[in-house]
């Protein structure tokens, strides 16, 4: 049995089903050689791939040359477009397309300059080029199928499967068309050069040049050229086939040459067969060997309406209208211009459209050549269309479904296998344009498929988006989980390693914060407490100094008592000297108090402009401790004084002025020494007291006003008067019970309201100014403190030697602390029914008051020392003198600014007077 190739070599042909034999009418255009027409003024080059797989390289106004590339791009189906002539880009816009629909397409309009200058074409030798370089040249030249389909040639020349047979199609079965016939006649050698390039790329076993038997001149030319092509001998063979329409179809030609049928949905390359047109072979050799792109092609201009029919080399982009004008086109009414042949071509809705790469014929038939459109009649089911169909389809079924717009059913009858050859329409007795129905159905199916494809792509994109979002969510969750695990692991490791360190650090931080808060809270209070402690220490030192002075004066008075026992009354001169000495001592004491105040004020920060919180209990405790110590020192000093005074109570010794001065100087020296020691002890005790009462603080405005200074002076004067009166009781008998005196003093000074008589009120200085509630409170406190001091000095001065020696000192201190801490100081005037309890608050002004009170206490002590041996009459006179001095001091003070304060000051003075009178009455009763 012969193989396929052996059968082909022997010239065996197979029968093709269907087909018709219409009139050829080729002689109208193939009697003359091909020619060229003059350049047109404008060329419209379509660029439909721009925006899809291509982009423009030119813009309006650019100068271009013949053969210059207008687009560039990438892609499997991309084909570049070139300028057909030289000129300027006049416009880039949508223009009518060379299609039955006439739909607009993006077009570059070139205004020809008439020079037709071209780029430099790069010629090459086939032997020097690789297959890839050949394919690149073919692609860059923009070569497509010249038979009418315009499929990119570089794709066909690079198939995925092995190619055994290549068929060069020169059949040209369509009536009127003779372009392939003429090109084979005139360019057989060039066509064989192109076939040699195809052979180099595909390396097939056989190459068949198929030509119909109605083209004897073309067959002769090709065989003659083949005899001269020694490199193609034994591979290429020219085969003549019978004339029949549509023998030139790809699938029909394959079936005639090989007897094989291409299955539905398959392409010839899958069967190992590739088909190329003779015009394509010519263009391939032009591109590869001469570097010339596909910018022109041979087109048949025929029909009775053309005066000079023939085959012309027309530039791609030439206007059909301009071409027809150049060949003497005589346009008749209802004239049709058909692109392609009468069987498969289409009529143009607009003549001003460009020539394309697949345009092989422009037909201008007359009314005699093509009858007018007949009226469509009903199908008679004759079956002629089925007999004529070369694809063995059922045109009648396809027509019914297409007409009913049942495109899916039409597709089920293999509508896509229809080659639109027009045989069915040609044989239909009902004049039904079957091909037009099939084309519409194919277009609808194509649009539906495109919509479905876009919907599928949208679905894929949507699903991809959902998947991406889900993946991102999972990635975030996983990242968060890993980060949490990492943090947990790090925390566990850190807890194991640094738990103790972190705990210690936290404790240290808290402790530091607490210390800072404590320092911030206690710093102002500490300053004020320290000032209070200093004031208390100064008061204690002064009290000690007074006691020492009294002791020294008592010892100094013993010789004078022995020498002069007869003097019972002091002369006016000695009395005056004693008063002068006391006044001098008071002045010196005041001066020292002012100096000590300056030192204390230098050590203690000046907080006059800010509120300083002071603990009420601490201030009371400090004052009570100071009073207890002063009382103890006074009792110790009075023990000696009382022994001396037992024998001298009825006699008074005149005091020598010089001795008084000497005694005062000695007392001052001792007082300074004792003051230092007492200050150190008071600071130690004050620290202990502060630790027990740190949480109870109050605030007071630390500002020393003239009213405060006035109140301090008044309190000092009152205290001096009290001291003088107490000095009168120094000569009382030692046998008087101490507890009675203490009980009487406490009852009268604290618990018993004082009757203020008009004459008592007249003794005080009348004030007319106004004071604030804080100032009133300070005045009441100062008066209460002065009364307490006077009471204690009276107690210490009146005790007997025996009773004071046996009395424990701790009871006095405990009593003083209890009274200072637990019992608020109350001043109860007769005119007021409610008791006024004031909390002791100290400020820089109060500190100054305390220092003034201490100075007053010193003066009182000196008076007690001086008056211990003087008669009671001289002491009374001294008291009256001091009272007058006090009144003179009070009158020099600035007026108090409150009527209430005036009243309170008068009450305080009345209380002091009442106490002095009561003590004097007691002394007189004892004498009697």
Buried (B, 14 or more C-beta within 10 A) or exposed (E): EEEBEEBBBEEBBEEBEBBBEBEBBBEBBBEEEBEEBEBBEBBBBBBEBBEEBBEBBBEEEBEBBBBBBBBEBEEEEBBBBBBBBBBBBBEBEEBBBBBBEEEEBBBBBBEBBEEBBBBEBEEBEBEEBEBEEBBBBBBBBBBBBBBBEBBBBBBBBBBEEEBBBBBBBBBBBBBBBBBBBBBBBBBBBBBBBBBBBBBBBBEBBBBBBBBBEBBEEBBBBBBEBBEEBEEBEEBBBBBBBBBBBBBBBBBBBBBBBBBBBBEEEEBBBEBBBBBBBBBBBBBBBBBBBBBBBBBBBBBBBBBBBBEEBBBBEBBBBBBBBBBBBBBEBEEEEEBBBBBBBBBBBBEBEEBEBBBBBBBBBBBBBBBEBBEEEEEEEEBEEEEBBBBBBBBEBBBBBBBBBBBEEEBEBBBEBBBBBBBBBBBBBBBBEBEBBBBBBBBBBBEBBEEEEEEEEEEEEEEEEEEEEEEEEEEEEEEEEEEEEEEEEEEEEEEEEEEEEEEEEEEEEEEEEEEEEEEEEEEEBBEBBBBBBBBBBBBBBBBBBBBBBBBBBBBBBBEBBBEBBEEEEEBEBBEEEBBBBBBEBBBBBBEBBBEBBBEBBEEBBEEBBEBEEEBBBBBBBBBBBBBBBBBBBBBBBBBBBBBBBBBBBEEBBEBBBBBBBEBBBBBBBBBBEBBEEBBEEBBEBBBEBBEEBBEEBBEEBBBBBBBBBEBBBBBBBBBBBBBBBBBBBBBBBBBBBBEBEBEEBBEBBBEBBBEEBBEBEEEBBEBBBBBEBBBBEBBBBBBBBBBBBBBBBBBBBBBBBBBBBEBBEEBEBEEBBEBBBEBBBEEBBBBBBEEEEEEBEBBBBBBBBBBBBBBBBBBBBBBBBBBBBBBBBBBBEBBBBBBEBBBEBBBEBBEEBEBBBBBBBBBBBBBBBBBBBBBBEBBBEBBEEBEE
